[in-house]
């Protein structure tokens, strides 16, 4: 047997469990209950355009918040001594190892109408504010769950930068602002790009965070899909059509992000040698 | 220095943000009453209740079985596949790597829905693959495989091909040469791929939710607990999980430090 053929089991596996399911989604999306070709499902998807817009909007806001919070943090971590860096990175990853349902549940107990935050506010004499079941709570849940995905790639991009380049820029008279804008930011851009994709993709497609923190009024694409397959409105054809559109949306956004990033090709070159 | 102080304050705030929810969960796991935000006294009763809850113990058992079987299966299939992938021509290699990336890039819910359609379709038409623990293992293996391939392949690329040939020149059978020469070299990649697969499988909720039928894993049990009347047992689970993860990471870190020295 040739070594080439070793990958045959893997290829078959991927064919059956990755390609065929995608094909099924595709087929279901373009057919109706009797199996006839139809575009009606996509017409129904159009009715939910507000849900799509909300998902994209909340996902984008969370991504931006993660970037604003995460970039400085990644930069600060890269500034501390190397053996401490590993510990800090480990501490940032630690909450990620706890299931995200539990993390989101924790925020439920904090944000509830008679939750900890409101109890704390009432001690200060502030009238209770309803935090939960708002779109703000959903954004908070997304940021909390996905922030490490932003910090880690940016940190590893910054840590890779040769210190001498920064020093050279300083020697040549660049101020702090210029060093950041002209050296650090461009060189850490690949990390920023992959951070943005790693936060935006799960944020757009999540369905539990919105359910737990957003109440009924903040349905997202993920909830819509779940409702068609396991919820009250069983309709796998419409569900497939929504999944299909979501998939296209994700691929477009990844494609756009890759436009900003030319380091992929370099990686391929190294990899193919 | 002024900027150092700002750094420290910012970092403390970040850690406060990351850890305060977990702290709240842990504290209220020791609460006497059922309330999740009024403290009424210390007690361990939720832990006792948790360990006598058959449903949850069964879910934990399922989770571990699925994670163990799926990660071993994915590691074996993935590692063997890597040997073959390296020998393919450039075009097929590129094609396979892009297929490999599909489960990683795709939203989890879409992967889950696709697998659910597959299982329902095959059950309705061929009476096989009825959603249950078996389909759960199949789906978990599917989303773990790409990660195993991605962590073994680079290690395999770094290997000096001549060592393998040298072993054969010195009289080693090809099979034995593989186990004596190549396998020890790519072991770190295999190990990290398997650990990754195991943790991904343990942690997965979305894909399991769509493909498990009526079988419960721990994340699914947790989810149904948050939907129903909430009991502080959830907090007790979180605390135990947190302690386990913390100890494991601490041990791993300790080992690393020792190796460096």
Interface residues (C-beta under 8 A of the other chain):
Chain A: X2 X3 X4 X5 X6 X7 X8 X9 X10 X11 X13 X14 X16 X17 X18 X19 X20 X21 X22 X24 X25 X28 X69 X72 X73 X76 X77 X79 X86 X87 X88 X90 X91 X92 X94 X95 X97 X98 X99 X100 X101 X102 X103 X105 X106 X107 X108 X109 X110 X112 X114 X115 X116 X119 X144 X147 X201 X202 X204 X205 X207 X208 X212 X222 X225 X226 X229 X230 X236 X239 X240 X243 X246 X247 X250 X251 X254 X271 X272 X273
Chain B: X7 X10 X11 X14 X15 X17 X18 X19 X20 X21 X22 X24 X25 X28 X36 X37 X77 X78 X80 X81 X82 X83 X84 X85 X87 X88 X90 X93 X96 X99 X100 X102 X103 X105 X106 X107 X108 X109 X110 X111 X113 X114 X115 X116 X117 X118 X120 X121 X138 X139 X141 X142 X145 X149 X154 X157 X199 X203 X205 X206 X209 X210 X218 X219 X222 X223 X226 X234 X237 X238 X241 X242 X245 X246 X249 X253 X256
